[in-house]
Amino acid sequence: MLREIALFGAGVPSALLYFFAAVALFLAVDQLAKPLGFYRLVWHPPLVRLALFVCLFAGLVLFTRP
């Protein structure tokens, strides 16, 4: 179960930390995919980018759960 984390005296859901980690990971993967021409191979690049982010976020949450 996801818990709250105390950050500067405020309770922050741990999903927010997963979100920020997924954003950083997504930006790195996105910068690698652009020069390789990956987005030219797909039908709808923004949809693929969204799906990639969702997969990274879900993967982080599921991988780090005890």
PDB file of N, CA, C, O and CB in Angstrom:
ATOM      1  N   MET A   1       0.836  -1.167   0.000  1.00  0.00           N
ATOM      2  CA  MET A   1       0.000   0.000   0.000  1.00  0.00           C
ATOM      3  C   MET A   1       0.889   1.241   0.000  1.00  0.00           C
ATOM      4  O   MET A   1       1.878   1.301   0.731  1.00  0.00           O
ATOM      5  CB  MET A   1      -0.956  -0.008   1.210  1.00  0.00           C
ATOM      6  N   LEU A   2       0.541   2.218  -0.810  1.00  0.00           N
ATOM      7  CA  LEU A   2       1.299   3.453  -0.856  1.00  0.00           C
ATOM      8  C   LEU A   2       1.026   4.263   0.401  1.00  0.00           C
ATOM      9  O   LEU A   2      -0.105   4.319   0.883  1.00  0.00           O
ATOM     10  CB  LEU A   2       0.951   4.265  -2.115  1.00  0.00           C
ATOM     11  N   ARG A   3       2.064   4.884   0.923  1.00  0.00           N
ATOM     12  CA  ARG A   3       1.941   5.641   2.167  1.00  0.00           C
ATOM     13  C   ARG A   3       2.226   7.107   1.913  1.00  0.00           C
ATOM     14  O   ARG A   3       2.655   7.499   0.828  1.00  0.00           O
ATOM     15  CB  ARG A   3       2.892   5.090   3.242  1.00  0.00           C
ATOM     16  N   GLU A   4       1.982   7.897   2.924  1.00  0.00           N
ATOM     17  CA  GLU A   4       2.317   9.315   2.853  1.00  0.00           C
ATOM     18  C   GLU A   4       3.718   9.521   3.405  1.00  0.00           C
ATOM     19  O   GLU A   4       4.155   8.817   4.314  1.00  0.00           O
ATOM     20  CB  GLU A   4       1.285  10.175   3.634  1.00  0.00           C
ATOM     21  N   ILE A   5       4.402  10.483   2.848  1.00  0.00           N
ATOM     22  CA  ILE A   5       5.762  10.817   3.254  1.00  0.00           C
ATOM     23  C   ILE A   5       5.743  12.254   3.757  1.00  0.00           C
ATOM     24  O   ILE A   5       5.158  13.131   3.120  1.00  0.00           O
ATOM     25  CB  ILE A   5       6.787  10.632   2.071  1.00  0.00           C
ATOM     26  N   ALA A   6       6.379  12.496   4.891  1.00  0.00           N
ATOM     27  CA  ALA A   6       6.439  13.854   5.436  1.00  0.00           C
ATOM     28  C   ALA A   6       7.487  14.655   4.680  1.00  0.00           C
ATOM     29  O   ALA A   6       8.667  14.305   4.683  1.00  0.00           O
ATOM     30  CB  ALA A   6       6.759  13.833   6.956  1.00  0.00           C
ATOM     31  N   LEU A   7       7.054  15.728   4.034  1.00  0.00           N
ATOM     32  CA  LEU A   7       7.957  16.575   3.267  1.00  0.00           C
ATOM     33  C   LEU A   7       7.729  18.015   3.703  1.00  0.00           C
ATOM     34  O   LEU A   7       6.704  18.614   3.376  1.00  0.00           O
ATOM     35  CB  LEU A   7       7.736  16.405   1.725  1.00  0.00           C
ATOM     36  N   PHE A   8       8.688  18.570   4.444  1.00  0.00           N
ATOM     37  CA  PHE A   8       8.574  19.921   5.006  1.00  0.00           C
ATOM     38  C   PHE A   8       7.334  20.064   5.878  1.00  0.00           C
ATOM     39  O   PHE A   8       6.683  21.109   5.871  1.00  0.00           O
ATOM     40  CB  PHE A   8       8.540  20.958   3.886  1.00  0.00           C
ATOM     41  N   GLY A   9       7.011  19.036   6.616  1.00  0.00           N
ATOM     42  CA  GLY A   9       5.888  19.082   7.542  1.00  0.00           C
ATOM     43  C   GLY A   9       4.537  18.803   6.914  1.00  0.00           C
ATOM     44  O   GLY A   9       3.522  18.834   7.610  1.00  0.00           O
ATOM     45  N   ALA A  10       4.495  18.533   5.628  1.00  0.00           N
ATOM     46  CA  ALA A  10       3.226  18.249   4.957  1.00  0.00           C
ATOM     47  C   ALA A  10       3.218  16.798   4.490  1.00  0.00           C
ATOM     48  O   ALA A  10       4.233  16.275   4.030  1.00  0.00           O
ATOM     49  CB  ALA A  10       2.999  19.215   3.757  1.00  0.00           C
ATOM     50  N   GLY A  11       2.083  16.172   4.612  1.00  0.00           N
ATOM     51  CA  GLY A  11       1.951  14.795   4.144  1.00  0.00           C
ATOM     52  C   GLY A  11       1.803  14.758   2.629  1.00  0.00           C
ATOM     53  O   GLY A  11       0.864  15.326   2.071  1.00  0.00           O
ATOM     54  N   VAL A  12       2.733  14.090   1.981  1.00  0.00           N
ATOM     55  CA  VAL A  12       2.736  14.001   0.521  1.00  0.00           C
ATOM     56  C   VAL A  12       2.571  12.529   0.150  1.00  0.00           C
ATOM     57  O   VAL A  12       3.291  11.680   0.675  1.00  0.00           O
ATOM     58  CB  VAL A  12       4.059  14.605  -0.096  1.00  0.00           C
ATOM     59  N   PRO A  13       1.637  12.214  -0.742  1.00  0.00           N
ATOM     60  CA  PRO A  13       1.497  10.820  -1.136  1.00  0.00           C
ATOM     61  C   PRO A  13       2.760  10.329  -1.849  1.00  0.00           C
ATOM     62  O   PRO A  13       3.373  11.068  -2.620  1.00  0.00           O
ATOM     63  CB  PRO A  13       0.269  10.642  -2.041  1.00  0.00           C
ATOM     64  N   SER A  14       3.134   9.108  -1.591  1.00  0.00           N
ATOM     65  CA  SER A  14       4.348   8.585  -2.216  1.00  0.00           C
ATOM     66  C   SER A  14       4.190   8.467  -3.725  1.00  0.00           C
ATOM     67  O   SER A  14       5.192   8.396  -4.436  1.00  0.00           O
ATOM     68  CB  SER A  14       4.706   7.226  -1.622  1.00  0.00           C
ATOM     69  N   ALA A  15       2.968   8.444  -4.234  1.00  0.00           N
ATOM     70  CA  ALA A  15       2.755   8.396  -5.680  1.00  0.00           C
ATOM     71  C   ALA A  15       3.322   9.642  -6.348  1.00  0.00           C
ATOM     72  O   ALA A  15       3.721   9.585  -7.511  1.00  0.00           O
ATOM     73  CB  ALA A  15       1.259   8.257  -6.001  1.00  0.00           C
ATOM     74  N   LEU A  16       3.367  10.761  -5.640  1.00  0.00           N
ATOM     75  CA  LEU A  16       3.938  11.981  -6.201  1.00  0.00           C
ATOM     76  C   LEU A  16       5.435  11.818  -6.437  1.00  0.00           C
ATOM     77  O   LEU A  16       5.963  12.302  -7.439  1.00  0.00           O
ATOM     78  CB  LEU A  16       3.674  13.172  -5.274  1.00  0.00           C
ATOM     79  N   LEU A  17       6.115  11.144  -5.526  1.00  0.00           N
ATOM     80  CA  LEU A  17       7.540  10.891  -5.714  1.00  0.00           C
ATOM     81  C   LEU A  17       7.775   9.938  -6.876  1.00  0.00           C
ATOM     82  O   LEU A  17       8.721  10.114  -7.644  1.00  0.00           O
ATOM     83  CB  LEU A  17       8.157  10.324  -4.435  1.00  0.00           C
ATOM     84  N   TYR A  18       6.919   8.931  -7.009  1.00  0.00           N
ATOM     85  CA  TYR A  18       6.999   8.036  -8.167  1.00  0.00           C
ATOM     86  C   TYR A  18       6.764   8.816  -9.458  1.00  0.00           C
ATOM     87  O   TYR A  18       7.410   8.554 -10.472  1.00  0.00           O
ATOM     88  CB  TYR A  18       5.973   6.888  -8.041  1.00  0.00           C
ATOM     89  N   PHE A  19       5.834   9.777  -9.419  1.00  0.00           N
ATOM     90  CA  PHE A  19       5.531  10.579 -10.589  1.00  0.00           C
ATOM     91  C   PHE A  19       6.759  11.373 -11.025  1.00  0.00           C
ATOM     92  O   PHE A  19       7.095  11.390 -12.210  1.00  0.00           O
ATOM     93  CB  PHE A  19       4.359  11.520 -10.302  1.00  0.00           C
ATOM     94  N   PHE A  20       7.429  12.029 -10.085  1.00  0.00           N
ATOM     95  CA  PHE A  20       8.608  12.816 -10.428  1.00  0.00           C
ATOM     96  C   PHE A  20       9.740  11.928 -10.951  1.00  0.00           C
ATOM     97  O   PHE A  20      10.459  12.319 -11.871  1.00  0.00           O
ATOM     98  CB  PHE A  20       9.083  13.610  -9.212  1.00  0.00           C
ATOM     99  N   ALA A  21       9.899  10.746 -10.374  1.00  0.00           N
ATOM    100  CA  ALA A  21      10.913   9.821 -10.869  1.00  0.00           C
ATOM    101  C   ALA A  21      10.567   9.345 -12.279  1.00  0.00           C
ATOM    102  O   ALA A  21      11.451   9.205 -13.125  1.00  0.00           O
ATOM    103  CB  ALA A  21      11.053   8.620  -9.920  1.00  0.00           C
ATOM    104  N   ALA A  22       9.289   9.100 -12.530  1.00  0.00           N
ATOM    105  CA  ALA A  22       8.866   8.664 -13.861  1.00  0.00           C
ATOM    106  C   ALA A  22       9.057   9.780 -14.886  1.00  0.00           C
ATOM    107  O   ALA A  22       9.409   9.506 -16.034  1.00  0.00           O
ATOM    108  CB  ALA A  22       7.395   8.216 -13.836  1.00  0.00           C
ATOM    109  N   VAL A  23       8.833  11.028 -14.492  1.00  0.00           N
ATOM    110  CA  VAL A  23       9.055  12.154 -15.404  1.00  0.00           C
ATOM    111  C   VAL A  23      10.529  12.232 -15.793  1.00  0.00           C
ATOM    112  O   VAL A  23      10.854  12.404 -16.968  1.00  0.00           O
ATOM    113  CB  VAL A  23       8.596  13.484 -14.755  1.00  0.00           C
ATOM    114  N   ALA A  24      11.412  12.108 -14.822  1.00  0.00           N
ATOM    115  CA  ALA A  24      12.848  12.161 -15.112  1.00  0.00           C
ATOM    116  C   ALA A  24      13.270  11.015 -16.024  1.00  0.00           C
ATOM    117  O   ALA A  24      14.034  11.218 -16.968  1.00  0.00           O
ATOM    118  CB  ALA A  24      13.656  12.119 -13.813  1.00  0.00           C
ATOM    119  N   LEU A  25      12.780   9.824 -15.745  1.00  0.00           N
ATOM    120  CA  LEU A  25      13.106   8.662 -16.573  1.00  0.00           C
ATOM    121  C   LEU A  25      12.519   8.807 -17.968  1.00  0.00           C
ATOM    122  O   LEU A  25      13.164   8.454 -18.955  1.00  0.00           O
ATOM    123  CB  LEU A  25      12.595   7.376 -15.919  1.00  0.00           C
ATOM    124  N   PHE A  26      11.299   9.325 -18.054  1.00  0.00           N
ATOM    125  CA  PHE A  26      10.655   9.522 -19.350  1.00  0.00           C
ATOM    126  C   PHE A  26      11.432  10.519 -20.199  1.00  0.00           C
ATOM    127  O   PHE A  26      11.620  10.297 -21.395  1.00  0.00           O
ATOM    128  CB  PHE A  26       9.213  10.000 -19.163  1.00  0.00           C
ATOM    129  N   LEU A  27      11.883  11.612 -19.598  1.00  0.00           N
ATOM    130  CA  LEU A  27      12.637  12.600 -20.358  1.00  0.00           C
ATOM    131  C   LEU A  27      13.931  12.013 -20.916  1.00  0.00           C
ATOM    132  O   LEU A  27      14.332  12.339 -22.033  1.00  0.00           O
ATOM    133  CB  LEU A  27      12.946  13.806 -19.487  1.00  0.00           C
ATOM    134  N   ALA A  28      14.575  11.161 -20.148  1.00  0.00           N
ATOM    135  CA  ALA A  28      15.798  10.512 -20.627  1.00  0.00           C
ATOM    136  C   ALA A  28      15.498   9.562 -21.784  1.00  0.00           C
ATOM    137  O   ALA A  28      16.200   9.576 -22.796  1.00  0.00           O
ATOM    138  CB  ALA A  28      16.482   9.749 -19.482  1.00  0.00           C
ATOM    139  N   VAL A  29      14.470   8.743 -21.642  1.00  0.00           N
ATOM    140  CA  VAL A  29      14.118   7.801 -22.699  1.00  0.00           C
ATOM    141  C   VAL A  29      13.631   8.548 -23.944  1.00  0.00           C
ATOM    142  O   VAL A  29      13.933   8.146 -25.067  1.00  0.00           O
ATOM    143  CB  VAL A  29      13.038   6.817 -22.207  1.00  0.00           C
ATOM    144  N   ASP A  30      12.886   9.623 -23.746  1.00  0.00           N
ATOM    145  CA  ASP A  30      12.381  10.413 -24.863  1.00  0.00           C
ATOM    146  C   ASP A  30      13.520  11.055 -25.649  1.00  0.00           C
ATOM    147  O   ASP A  30      13.477  11.110 -26.878  1.00  0.00           O
ATOM    148  CB  ASP A  30      11.421  11.488 -24.359  1.00  0.00           C
ATOM    149  N   GLN A  31      14.527  11.535 -24.948  1.00  0.00           N
ATOM    150  CA  GLN A  31      15.666  12.134 -25.632  1.00  0.00           C
ATOM    151  C   GLN A  31      16.478  11.095 -26.409  1.00  0.00           C
ATOM    152  O   GLN A  31      17.140  11.439 -27.388  1.00  0.00           O
ATOM    153  CB  GLN A  31      16.559  12.844 -24.628  1.00  0.00           C
ATOM    154  N   LEU A  32      16.436   9.845 -25.989  1.00  0.00           N
ATOM    155  CA  LEU A  32      17.100   8.781 -26.743  1.00  0.00           C
ATOM    156  C   LEU A  32      16.266   8.342 -27.947  1.00  0.00           C
ATOM    157  O   LEU A  32      16.823   7.975 -28.982  1.00  0.00           O
ATOM    158  CB  LEU A  32      17.374   7.581 -25.832  1.00  0.00           C
ATOM    159  N   ALA A  33      14.950   8.376 -27.825  1.00  0.00           N
ATOM    160  CA  ALA A  33      14.080   7.898 -28.893  1.00  0.00           C
ATOM    161  C   ALA A  33      13.987   8.882 -30.051  1.00  0.00           C
ATOM    162  O   ALA A  33      13.821   8.465 -31.198  1.00  0.00           O
ATOM    163  CB  ALA A  33      12.702   7.622 -28.349  1.00  0.00           C
ATOM    164  N   LYS A  34      14.088  10.168 -29.777  1.00  0.00           N
ATOM    165  CA  LYS A  34      13.970  11.177 -30.843  1.00  0.00           C
ATOM    166  C   LYS A  34      15.054  11.042 -31.909  1.00  0.00           C
ATOM    167  O   LYS A  34      14.721  10.952 -33.091  1.00  0.00           O
ATOM    168  CB  LYS A  34      14.027  12.570 -30.244  1.00  0.00           C
ATOM    169  N   PRO A  35      16.343  11.026 -31.543  1.00  0.00           N
ATOM    170  CA  PRO A  35      17.361  10.941 -32.600  1.00  0.00           C
ATOM    171  C   PRO A  35      17.377   9.593 -33.324  1.00  0.00           C
ATOM    172  O   PRO A  35      17.837   9.500 -34.462  1.00  0.00           O
ATOM    173  CB  PRO A  35      18.725  11.204 -32.010  1.00  0.00           C
ATOM    174  N   LEU A  36      16.878   8.559 -32.664  1.00  0.00           N
ATOM    175  CA  LEU A  36      16.847   7.248 -33.310  1.00  0.00           C
ATOM    176  C   LEU A  36      15.706   7.126 -34.316  1.00  0.00           C
ATOM    177  O   LEU A  36      15.644   6.149 -35.063  1.00  0.00           O
ATOM    178  CB  LEU A  36      16.723   6.158 -32.263  1.00  0.00           C
ATOM    179  N   GLY A  37      14.810   8.100 -34.344  1.00  0.00           N
ATOM    180  CA  GLY A  37      13.712   8.075 -35.293  1.00  0.00           C
ATOM    181  C   GLY A  37      12.586   7.141 -34.904  1.00  0.00           C
ATOM    182  O   GLY A  37      11.821   6.697 -35.760  1.00  0.00           O
ATOM    183  N   PHE A  38      12.478   6.839 -33.618  1.00  0.00           N
ATOM    184  CA  PHE A  38      11.432   5.917 -33.167  1.00  0.00           C
ATOM    185  C   PHE A  38      10.034   6.474 -33.423  1.00  0.00           C
ATOM    186  O   PHE A  38       9.121   5.728 -33.778  1.00  0.00           O
ATOM    187  CB  PHE A  38      11.603   5.616 -31.683  1.00  0.00           C
ATOM    188  N   TYR A  39       9.869   7.780 -33.244  1.00  0.00           N
ATOM    189  CA  TYR A  39       8.544   8.375 -33.367  1.00  0.00           C
ATOM    190  C   TYR A  39       8.077   8.488 -34.815  1.00  0.00           C
ATOM    191  O   TYR A  39       6.896   8.732 -35.063  1.00  0.00           O
ATOM    192  CB  TYR A  39       8.538   9.737 -32.729  1.00  0.00           C
ATOM    193  N   ARG A  40       8.984   8.314 -35.772  1.00  0.00           N
ATOM    194  CA  ARG A  40       8.569   8.295 -37.169  1.00  0.00           C
ATOM    195  C   ARG A  40       7.931   6.964 -37.548  1.00  0.00           C
ATOM    196  O   ARG A  40       7.265   6.864 -38.578  1.00  0.00           O
ATOM    197  CB  ARG A  40       9.757   8.576 -38.073  1.00  0.00           C
ATOM    198  N   LEU A  41       8.131   5.953 -36.726  1.00  0.00           N
ATOM    199  CA  LEU A  41       7.620   4.620 -37.023  1.00  0.00           C
ATOM    200  C   LEU A  41       6.217   4.371 -36.482  1.00  0.00           C
ATOM    201  O   LEU A  41       5.592   3.366 -36.822  1.00  0.00           O
ATOM    202  CB  LEU A  41       8.553   3.593 -36.469  1.00  0.00           C
ATOM    203  N   VAL A  42       5.725   5.256 -35.659  1.00  0.00           N
ATOM    204  CA  VAL A  42       4.430   5.029 -35.012  1.00  0.00           C
ATOM    205  C   VAL A  42       3.361   5.899 -35.643  1.00  0.00           C
ATOM    206  O   VAL A  42       3.659   6.909 -36.281  1.00  0.00           O
ATOM    207  CB  VAL A  42       4.518   5.311 -33.505  1.00  0.00           C
ATOM    208  N   TRP A  43       2.111   5.497 -35.459  1.00  0.00           N
ATOM    209  CA  TRP A  43       0.984   6.176 -36.078  1.00  0.00           C
ATOM    210  C   TRP A  43       0.686   7.518 -35.417  1.00  0.00           C
ATOM    211  O   TRP A  43       0.416   8.504 -36.103  1.00  0.00           O
ATOM    212  CB  TRP A  43      -0.240   5.293 -36.023  1.00  0.00           C
ATOM    213  N   HIS A  44       0.735   7.559 -34.078  1.00  0.00           N
ATOM    214  CA  HIS A  44       0.356   8.768 -33.340  1.00  0.00           C
ATOM    215  C   HIS A  44       1.398   9.007 -32.247  1.00  0.00           C
ATOM    216  O   HIS A  44       1.242   8.506 -31.134  1.00  0.00           O
ATOM    217  CB  HIS A  44      -1.088   8.636 -32.726  1.00  0.00           C
ATOM    218  N   PRO A  45       2.457   9.765 -32.544  1.00  0.00           N
ATOM    219  CA  PRO A  45       3.552   9.950 -31.585  1.00  0.00           C
ATOM    220  C   PRO A  45       3.137  10.471 -30.206  1.00  0.00           C
ATOM    221  O   PRO A  45       3.655   9.968 -29.209  1.00  0.00           O
ATOM    222  CB  PRO A  45       4.541  10.884 -32.163  1.00  0.00           C
ATOM    223  N   PRO A  46       2.223  11.463 -30.092  1.00  0.00           N
ATOM    224  CA  PRO A  46       1.860  11.896 -28.736  1.00  0.00           C
ATOM    225  C   PRO A  46       1.194  10.793 -27.913  1.00  0.00           C
ATOM    226  O   PRO A  46       1.390  10.720 -26.700  1.00  0.00           O
ATOM    227  CB  PRO A  46       0.935  13.090 -28.813  1.00  0.00           C
ATOM    228  N   LEU A  47       0.418   9.949 -28.559  1.00  0.00           N
ATOM    229  CA  LEU A  47      -0.218   8.840 -27.855  1.00  0.00           C
ATOM    230  C   LEU A  47       0.821   7.823 -27.391  1.00  0.00           C
ATOM    231  O   LEU A  47       0.705   7.268 -26.298  1.00  0.00           O
ATOM    232  CB  LEU A  47      -1.258   8.162 -28.754  1.00  0.00           C
ATOM    233  N   VAL A  48       1.818   7.582 -28.208  1.00  0.00           N
ATOM    234  CA  VAL A  48       2.896   6.654 -27.832  1.00  0.00           C
ATOM    235  C   VAL A  48       3.710   7.232 -26.684  1.00  0.00           C
ATOM    236  O   VAL A  48       4.129   6.499 -25.788  1.00  0.00           O
ATOM    237  CB  VAL A  48       3.816   6.357 -29.043  1.00  0.00           C
ATOM    238  N   ARG A  49       3.935   8.538 -26.704  1.00  0.00           N
ATOM    239  CA  ARG A  49       4.675   9.173 -25.611  1.00  0.00           C
ATOM    240  C   ARG A  49       3.896   9.069 -24.303  1.00  0.00           C
ATOM    241  O   ARG A  49       4.482   8.802 -23.253  1.00  0.00           O
ATOM    242  CB  ARG A  49       4.965  10.650 -25.940  1.00  0.00           C
ATOM    243  N   LEU A  50       2.580   9.277 -24.357  1.00  0.00           N
ATOM    244  CA  LEU A  50       1.750   9.130 -23.159  1.00  0.00           C
ATOM    245  C   LEU A  50       1.782   7.695 -22.649  1.00  0.00           C
ATOM    246  O   LEU A  50       1.925   7.462 -21.449  1.00  0.00           O
ATOM    247  CB  LEU A  50       0.303   9.554 -23.450  1.00  0.00           C
ATOM    248  N   ALA A  51       1.650   6.738 -23.555  1.00  0.00           N
ATOM    249  CA  ALA A  51       1.684   5.331 -23.158  1.00  0.00           C
ATOM    250  C   ALA A  51       3.034   4.960 -22.552  1.00  0.00           C
ATOM    251  O   ALA A  51       3.098   4.182 -21.600  1.00  0.00           O
ATOM    252  CB  ALA A  51       1.385   4.431 -24.361  1.00  0.00           C
ATOM    253  N   LEU A  52       4.103   5.511 -23.097  1.00  0.00           N
ATOM    254  CA  LEU A  52       5.434   5.256 -22.543  1.00  0.00           C
ATOM    255  C   LEU A  52       5.542   5.789 -21.124  1.00  0.00           C
ATOM    256  O   LEU A  52       6.085   5.119 -20.245  1.00  0.00           O
ATOM    257  CB  LEU A  52       6.516   5.888 -23.425  1.00  0.00           C
ATOM    258  N   PHE A  53       5.024   7.001 -20.897  1.00  0.00           N
ATOM    259  CA  PHE A  53       5.060   7.561 -19.554  1.00  0.00           C
ATOM    260  C   PHE A  53       4.239   6.716 -18.574  1.00  0.00           C
ATOM    261  O   PHE A  53       4.688   6.449 -17.460  1.00  0.00           O
ATOM    262  CB  PHE A  53       4.544   8.998 -19.572  1.00  0.00           C
ATOM    263  N   VAL A  54       3.049   6.301 -18.982  1.00  0.00           N
ATOM    264  CA  VAL A  54       2.193   5.495 -18.107  1.00  0.00           C
ATOM    265  C   VAL A  54       2.872   4.166 -17.785  1.00  0.00           C
ATOM    266  O   VAL A  54       2.813   3.697 -16.648  1.00  0.00           O
ATOM    267  CB  VAL A  54       0.812   5.248 -18.766  1.00  0.00           C
ATOM    268  N   CYS A  55       3.509   3.565 -18.769  1.00  0.00           N
ATOM    269  CA  CYS A  55       4.218   2.302 -18.520  1.00  0.00           C
ATOM    270  C   CYS A  55       5.389   2.494 -17.565  1.00  0.00           C
ATOM    271  O   CYS A  55       5.623   1.655 -16.696  1.00  0.00           O
ATOM    272  CB  CYS A  55       4.719   1.707 -19.836  1.00  0.00           C
ATOM    273  N   LEU A  56       6.124   3.587 -17.719  1.00  0.00           N
ATOM    274  CA  LEU A  56       7.238   3.853 -16.807  1.00  0.00           C
ATOM    275  C   LEU A  56       6.748   4.119 -15.390  1.00  0.00           C
ATOM    276  O   LEU A  56       7.336   3.630 -14.426  1.00  0.00           O
ATOM    277  CB  LEU A  56       8.057   5.040 -17.303  1.00  0.00           C
ATOM    278  N   PHE A  57       5.682   4.885 -15.263  1.00  0.00           N
ATOM    279  CA  PHE A  57       5.126   5.189 -13.940  1.00  0.00           C
ATOM    280  C   PHE A  57       4.626   3.909 -13.266  1.00  0.00           C
ATOM    281  O   PHE A  57       4.949   3.648 -12.107  1.00  0.00           O
ATOM    282  CB  PHE A  57       3.976   6.220 -14.055  1.00  0.00           C
ATOM    283  N   ALA A  58       3.845   3.120 -13.988  1.00  0.00           N
ATOM    284  CA  ALA A  58       3.324   1.870 -13.415  1.00  0.00           C
ATOM    285  C   ALA A  58       4.446   0.893 -13.098  1.00  0.00           C
ATOM    286  O   ALA A  58       4.396   0.184 -12.093  1.00  0.00           O
ATOM    287  CB  ALA A  58       2.327   1.217 -14.375  1.00  0.00           C
ATOM    288  N   GLY A  59       5.454   0.860 -13.957  1.00  0.00           N
ATOM    289  CA  GLY A  59       6.587  -0.028 -13.708  1.00  0.00           C
ATOM    290  C   GLY A  59       7.346   0.354 -12.448  1.00  0.00           C
ATOM    291  O   GLY A  59       7.742  -0.516 -11.671  1.00  0.00           O
ATOM    292  N   LEU A  60       7.551   1.648 -12.240  1.00  0.00           N
ATOM    293  CA  LEU A  60       8.234   2.098 -11.027  1.00  0.00           C
ATOM    294  C   LEU A  60       7.437   1.732  -9.776  1.00  0.00           C
ATOM    295  O   LEU A  60       8.000   1.250  -8.792  1.00  0.00           O
ATOM    296  CB  LEU A  60       8.467   3.612 -11.077  1.00  0.00           C
ATOM    297  N   VAL A  61       6.131   1.962  -9.819  1.00  0.00           N
ATOM    298  CA  VAL A  61       5.297   1.666  -8.662  1.00  0.00           C
ATOM    299  C   VAL A  61       5.315   0.163  -8.370  1.00  0.00           C
ATOM    300  O   VAL A  61       5.496  -0.243  -7.222  1.00  0.00           O
ATOM    301  CB  VAL A  61       3.850   2.157  -8.896  1.00  0.00           C
ATOM    302  N   LEU A  62       5.132  -0.651  -9.389  1.00  0.00           N
ATOM    303  CA  LEU A  62       5.085  -2.093  -9.175  1.00  0.00           C
ATOM    304  C   LEU A  62       6.445  -2.676  -8.817  1.00  0.00           C
ATOM    305  O   LEU A  62       6.523  -3.628  -8.040  1.00  0.00           O
ATOM    306  CB  LEU A  62       4.550  -2.776 -10.405  1.00  0.00           C
ATOM    307  N   PHE A  63       7.519  -2.120  -9.374  1.00  0.00           N
ATOM    308  CA  PHE A  63       8.853  -2.648  -9.113  1.00  0.00           C
ATOM    309  C   PHE A  63       9.327  -2.337  -7.700  1.00  0.00           C
ATOM    310  O   PHE A  63      10.062  -3.130  -7.112  1.00  0.00           O
ATOM    311  CB  PHE A  63       9.837  -2.089 -10.115  1.00  0.00           C
ATOM    312  N   THR A  64       8.924  -1.206  -7.146  1.00  0.00           N
ATOM    313  CA  THR A  64       9.426  -0.807  -5.840  1.00  0.00           C
ATOM    314  C   THR A  64       8.520  -1.204  -4.689  1.00  0.00           C
ATOM    315  O   THR A  64       8.865  -0.968  -3.531  1.00  0.00           O
ATOM    316  CB  THR A  64       9.632   0.659  -5.814  1.00  0.00           C
ATOM    317  N   ARG A  65       7.377  -1.796  -4.975  1.00  0.00           N
ATOM    318  CA  ARG A  65       6.503  -2.249  -3.886  1.00  0.00           C
ATOM    319  C   ARG A  65       7.087  -3.479  -3.214  1.00  0.00           C
ATOM    320  O   ARG A  65       7.644  -4.347  -3.886  1.00  0.00           O
ATOM    321  CB  ARG A  65       5.088  -2.553  -4.411  1.00  0.00           C
ATOM    322  N   PRO A  66       6.965  -3.564  -1.892  1.00  0.00           N
ATOM    323  CA  PRO A  66       7.514  -4.743  -1.184  1.00  0.00           C
ATOM    324  C   PRO A  66       6.704  -5.987  -1.425  1.00  0.00           C
ATOM    325  O   PRO A  66       7.036  -7.051  -0.902  1.00  0.00           O
ATOM    326  CB  PRO A  66       7.584  -4.483   0.303  1.00  0.00           C
TER     327      PRO A  66
END
